[in-house]
Amino acid sequence: MNKQTWIITSAALAMLALTGCETTAGGTGSGNVRGSQKPVAFTWQSEGDHSGDITATFNSGRVFKGEYFQISSDTRVDRLDPLWDGWDTSDRDGDWRYWEADSRSEFIRKYRGRVLANLQAENGEYMRCRFTLRSPDRGMAGGGEGRCQLSESSREINAEFPRQS
């Protein structure tokens, strides 16, 4: 493990330890900017069965924070409105290949059992994410993998979350 990766991982674990008492479960993940292998550290904290907070920290020190939603059959469409903050509302129809559906109700059916998130940096840039869960009944604690996309550059980030014991 190189020094930068170690620093990012340590910072993510420290953030997790500081917030661990506030919620029911939490964990970490790792990723990289596609085509560059620049590391990105993720931390998440659940706030109930199907949502929580997630943070992505780049090796440059840039931090994105936001809420994640695990889509289930009882997800209310209006609860997902924050997923489009900072994005062109026409994106609901599939500008990003990992995020598409013809209608909001179809969107819920298509992404059931997956986690979706929209994170924001202090400078106003957004990052949207879609993760496929390995064990949807365990939520983020069951592990998963997916992709994120930056609003300014359209660069993508690969992400992986290990299964929590």
C-alpha positions as CSV (number, residue, x, y, z in Angstrom):
1,M,0.0,0.0,0.0
2,N,1.5,3.3,-1.0
3,K,1.6,6.3,1.3
4,Q,-1.3,8.2,-0.3
5,T,-3.6,5.2,-0.2
6,W,-2.6,4.6,3.4
7,I,-3.4,8.3,4.3
8,I,-6.8,8.2,2.6
9,T,-7.7,4.9,4.1
10,S,-6.6,6.1,7.6
11,A,-8.7,9.3,7.2
12,A,-11.7,7.3,6.1
13,L,-11.4,5.0,9.1
14,A,-11.0,7.9,11.5
15,M,-14.2,9.6,10.1
16,L,-16.0,6.3,10.5
17,A,-14.9,5.9,14.1
18,L,-16.0,9.5,14.9
19,T,-19.5,9.0,13.5
20,G,-19.9,5.3,14.4
21,C,-21.9,6.0,17.5
22,E,-24.6,8.0,15.7
23,T,-26.0,5.3,13.4
24,T,-26.7,1.6,13.3
25,A,-24.1,0.5,10.9
26,G,-21.2,1.8,8.8
27,G,-18.4,0.7,6.6
28,T,-15.8,1.7,4.1
29,G,-15.1,1.1,0.4
30,S,-12.5,1.9,-2.1
31,G,-12.3,2.9,-5.6
32,N,-10.3,4.6,-8.3
33,V,-10.8,7.1,-11.1
34,R,-11.2,5.1,-14.3
35,G,-8.2,5.4,-16.6
36,S,-6.0,6.9,-14.0
37,Q,-5.9,4.5,-11.0
38,K,-6.1,7.5,-8.6
39,P,-7.6,6.2,-5.4
40,V,-10.9,7.3,-3.9
41,A,-11.9,6.2,-0.3
42,F,-15.6,5.8,0.6
43,T,-17.2,5.7,4.0
44,W,-20.9,5.1,4.7
45,Q,-23.2,5.2,7.7
46,S,-26.7,3.8,7.6
47,E,-29.7,5.7,8.9
48,G,-32.3,2.9,9.0
49,D,-33.0,0.0,6.7
50,H,-32.6,1.8,3.3
51,S,-30.7,5.0,3.5
52,G,-27.7,6.7,5.0
53,D,-24.8,9.1,4.5
54,I,-21.9,8.4,2.2
55,T,-18.6,10.3,1.7
56,A,-16.0,10.0,-1.1
57,T,-12.5,11.3,-0.5
58,F,-10.1,11.7,-3.4
59,N,-6.3,11.5,-3.0
60,S,-6.2,15.2,-3.8
61,G,-8.2,15.9,-0.6
62,R,-11.4,16.7,-2.5
63,V,-14.4,15.4,-0.5
64,F,-18.0,14.7,-1.8
65,K,-20.8,14.0,0.7
66,G,-24.4,13.0,0.3
67,E,-27.2,10.6,1.1
68,Y,-27.6,7.2,-0.4
69,F,-30.9,5.3,-1.0
70,Q,-31.4,1.6,-1.3
71,I,-34.2,1.1,-3.7
72,S,-36.9,-1.3,-2.5
73,S,-40.5,-2.1,-3.5
74,D,-41.7,0.3,-0.9
75,T,-39.5,3.3,-2.0
76,R,-41.6,6.5,-2.4
77,V,-40.8,8.3,-5.7
78,D,-40.8,11.7,-4.1
79,R,-38.1,10.5,-1.5
80,L,-35.6,10.2,-4.5
81,D,-35.8,13.8,-5.6
82,P,-32.3,14.6,-4.1
83,L,-30.8,12.1,-6.6
84,W,-31.1,14.8,-9.3
85,D,-29.8,17.8,-7.4
86,G,-27.1,19.5,-9.6
87,W,-28.0,17.4,-12.7
88,D,-30.0,18.3,-15.7
89,T,-33.5,16.9,-15.0
90,S,-33.6,15.4,-18.4
91,D,-30.9,13.0,-17.1
92,R,-33.8,11.0,-15.6
93,D,-34.2,9.6,-19.1
94,G,-30.8,8.1,-19.3
95,D,-27.9,10.4,-20.1
96,W,-25.6,8.2,-17.9
97,R,-25.6,4.6,-19.0
98,Y,-25.7,3.4,-15.4
99,W,-28.8,5.5,-14.5
100,E,-31.8,5.2,-16.8
101,A,-35.5,4.6,-17.0
102,D,-38.5,6.0,-18.9
103,S,-40.4,7.1,-15.8
104,R,-39.8,7.6,-12.1
105,S,-41.9,4.5,-11.3
106,E,-40.0,2.5,-13.8
107,F,-36.8,3.8,-12.3
108,I,-37.8,2.3,-8.9
109,R,-38.6,-1.1,-10.5
110,K,-35.3,-1.1,-12.5
111,Y,-33.1,-0.2,-9.6
112,R,-34.8,-2.3,-6.8
113,G,-32.1,-3.9,-4.7
114,R,-29.5,-1.3,-5.7
115,V,-28.1,1.7,-3.9
116,L,-28.1,5.1,-5.6
117,A,-26.5,8.3,-4.3
118,N,-25.9,11.9,-5.2
119,L,-22.9,13.5,-3.4
120,Q,-21.8,17.1,-3.5
121,A,-18.4,18.8,-2.9
122,E,-17.9,22.2,-1.2
123,N,-17.3,23.8,-4.6
124,G,-20.8,22.7,-5.8
125,E,-19.7,19.9,-8.1
126,Y,-21.8,16.7,-7.9
127,M,-21.0,13.0,-8.1
128,R,-23.8,10.4,-8.7
129,C,-23.4,6.8,-7.9
130,R,-25.0,3.4,-8.5
131,F,-24.0,0.3,-6.6
132,T,-25.2,-3.2,-7.1
133,L,-25.5,-5.0,-3.7
134,R,-24.2,-8.5,-3.2
135,S,-26.7,-9.2,-0.4
136,P,-29.5,-6.6,-0.7
137,D,-31.2,-7.9,2.4
138,R,-28.2,-6.8,4.4
139,G,-28.0,-3.4,2.7
140,M,-24.6,-1.8,2.3
141,A,-23.2,-4.1,5.0
142,G,-23.7,-7.0,2.5
143,G,-21.1,-5.4,0.2
144,G,-21.3,-4.4,-3.4
145,E,-19.7,-2.6,-6.3
146,G,-20.6,0.0,-8.8
147,R,-19.7,3.3,-10.5
148,C,-19.9,7.0,-9.8
149,Q,-19.8,9.9,-12.3
150,L,-18.5,13.5,-11.7
151,S,-20.8,16.3,-13.0
152,E,-18.1,18.7,-14.2
153,S,-15.8,16.3,-16.1
154,S,-18.1,13.2,-16.6
155,R,-15.1,11.1,-15.3
156,E,-16.2,7.9,-13.7
157,I,-15.1,6.2,-10.5
158,N,-15.1,2.4,-9.9
159,A,-16.1,1.6,-6.4
160,E,-16.2,-1.6,-4.2
161,F,-17.6,-2.1,-0.7
162,P,-16.5,-5.3,1.2
163,R,-19.0,-7.4,3.0
164,Q,-19.2,-6.4,6.7
165,S,-19.0,-9.3,9.2
